[in-house]
């Protein structure tokens, strides 16, 4: 998460957050940062509801189909805790060398627990309080913006849907911005340009000069992964069902080609 005097970045990993940070840190006040390696730290330090209502709140969103590809690839690279936990509970990653089918099935259809010990301790209780037919990406956004809602009791699909209507898709909350529904690169730059009052620019820096970024949304900007290659019919069905709220409201495509 990133907090400044007037802005709060709801930082969900694997949604291009490093890219958003890099762009902001390049052009804006160097105090506007989240130290690398401590993402999601500080749930007890979340801004108050009053602060969230009065200041700029923004988050990067991502097509869930590409999110789970990036999540699995990163987990394999770092031997991530979620991957290790799923394997300890019976998931055979070797059976899916270049596919997310088994990963998302183990995580959502079979509903295996998230790790008890990880960098995001509230995740486990939040996951258990989620409806059984909603996915991890949907849960993460709710948890990061309103953790009490998910930690206090088991929720229904309708309650989660209503939460999204209130927080994300409510025209009466003009200070809540989402970037990345179509193109994270261009939307990050536009968001800064359109909300300059919340950012202090470095001397001589002008966001209008931001050019040269990769805008191909079909390929991972860092790892070069072609997202469509990692999916089959079953994995697409799983992801589009369990994170259907995001597809419904943010207009993500089911076609990655």
N, C-alpha and C positions, 0 to 999 in steps of 0.2 A: 504494500500500500504506500501511497505517496500523499503527504499532507503539507500544504502551505497555509499561509494566512487565510486565503480565500478559495482554495481548491482542494478537492479530495479525489484521488484516483483509486477506484475500486479495482484491485489488482488480482485478476484471476490468471494464474499461470497457464502457459501454452496458448494464450490468445494474442500474442504479439506484444506483450507488455514490455519486453526488453527494447523492442523497436520504438514503442511510444516513449519510453523513458529516454532513449538515446536522442530522439528528435527534440524532445523538450529540453533536455540538458544541453544540447548543442546551441539552442537559440535563446534559452531562457535562464533566469536566475539559477545559479548552481546550487542553491539551497533546495531547489525543487528536485528531490531525488529519493530513491529508496535504495539503500546499500545493497549491492549484489550479494545474493546468497541468503538474504533474510526476508524474502518475500513471505507474505501472509503472517509475519510476526506481529504480535501486538494486538490480538483481538480485544484485550482488556483496555486498549487505548483508542477504540473507535470514537469518532466524533459523536457528540450528542445529537439527538433528533432535531433539536432547534438549530444547531450548526448546519446539519445536512440540509435543512429546509431553506436556509438563508444564503448558502454559498454554492459555488459550482461543484457538482459531483459528476464525474464522468468515468466511464469504463470502456474497455475494448471488448467487443463481442466477436464471435467467430463461428463460422459454419461448423456445427458439431461433427459433421463427417470428416472435416480436416482436423478438428481438435483431437479426436481420439487417435488419429494416425500420428500426430505430433506427440501426443501423450505416451503412446506405446514406444515410439522410436526413442524418446528421451529416457523412458524407464529402462529400456534395454541398454542404452548407452551408460547410464549411471547405476544400473542394478537397483532401481528404485524400490522403495519399501512396498508400494502397492503391488508391483509385479512380483516381488519375493513372497508377499503374503498370499497372493493368488496361487502361486506355484506350490507353496506349502499346503494349500488347501485342495490341490488336485489339478490345477490348470497346467496343461502341458504346452509351454510356449514353443517348444521345438516343432510342434505339429503345425504351427502357423508362421513359417519363416518370413513371409511378406504379406501378412493379412491381419486385419484387426478383428476378424470374426470371433475367434476364441476369446480374445481379450475383453471385448464388450459384452459377450455372452456371459463370461464368468463374472464380470463386474455387475451386470444389470439383470439379465435373465435369471441367472442362478443366485443372484443377490448375496454374493460372498462379502463378508465384513471387510471394511477398510481396516488398515493397520491400527492396532491399539496405540502404538507409539510412532508418531510421525511429527513433522513440523507444523501440522495443523490439528492440534489436539481436539478442537471442537468438531472436527469433521465426523468422527465416529458416531457421536450422539445425534448429530444432524442427519447423517445417513440413515440411522435407525428410525428417525422421526419422519422420514420422507415417505410418501406413498410408494407402494411396491412397484408401481408401473411408471415411475418417473426416474430420470437418469441423473448421473453424477454432475454433469455440467449445469443442469437446471438447479440442482441443490447448491452447488458452489456459489452461484451468483446470489441466491437468497441469503446464504450464510454470511457472505462477506459484506452485504449491505444492511442486513437486519438479523444478526445472529440469534437474538432472543426469540424471534418468531419460530425458528426451527429447533431451538434447544429446549423450549419449555414443554412441548408435548408432541405426540404423534399427529401428523397433519393428513388431510385428504387432498385428492387431486384438485377439487374445487377450491379449497383454501389456498393452495399454491397458485392456481390460476388467478384467484382474486388478488393475491399479493402482487403478482406481476402487473395486473391491471392498475393497481394503486401506485406502485413504485415506478414502473418502467414506461407504461403506456398511458399514463394519465396526463392529459394536456395541461392540467393545473400544476404540474411540476416541471416548469420550463427550465429549471436549473439542473435537471438530470439529463446528461448527454451520453449517447452511445455512439461509438465510432467503430467501423469495421464491418458493418452489415453488408456493404458492397465492396469497398476497397479501403483497407486499413491505412495504407500509405497516404492516399489523397485525403481521406477523412480526418486523419490526425492533423495534417497541415491546415485543413479548412477549419477544424475545431479551434486551433490556437488563433488563427486569423480572426475568427468570428467572436472570440472571447478574450480579447487582448487585455481587458480590464482586470483579469484574474492573474495575469502573468507579467513578470518583470523581465524585459528582454536584456540580454547582454549588450554592452555598448557596441554599436555598429552592426548589430545583427538585425536582419529583416526576414521574417518568415516567408515573404513573397519570393525570396531567392532559393527556397528549398526545392532542389531538383536532383535528378539522377538516381532516384530510388526505384527498386524493382517493383513493378505493379502487376505482375503475373500472379493471380490468385489461385492458379491451378497447381503451382509448384511451391514447396516450402522454401522460404527465402534463404535459410541458412543451410539446411541439409540437402536441398535439391530434390526432395521426394516428390514424385508425381502422385498426388493423393488418390486419383482414380485407380491406380494400380493396386492399392491396398484394400480395396473394397470388392465385395461380391453382393449378390442379391440379398443374402441373409443378413450380412453386416449392415447394409443400408436400411433394411427393414427394422432392425433392432434400434439403430441410432435415431432414425426418423420417428420411431414410436416413443422411445423413452425421453427424448428431448423435444417432443412435438410442440411444446409451448414456444420454444425459441423459433422453430420453423414457422409456426403459425403467425407470430407477431413480427418477426424480423425479416421474413421473406427470403430465407436462404434457399438456394437451389439444391435439388436432389441430384443434379447432373454435374459431375466434377470434370467432365471432358471439355 
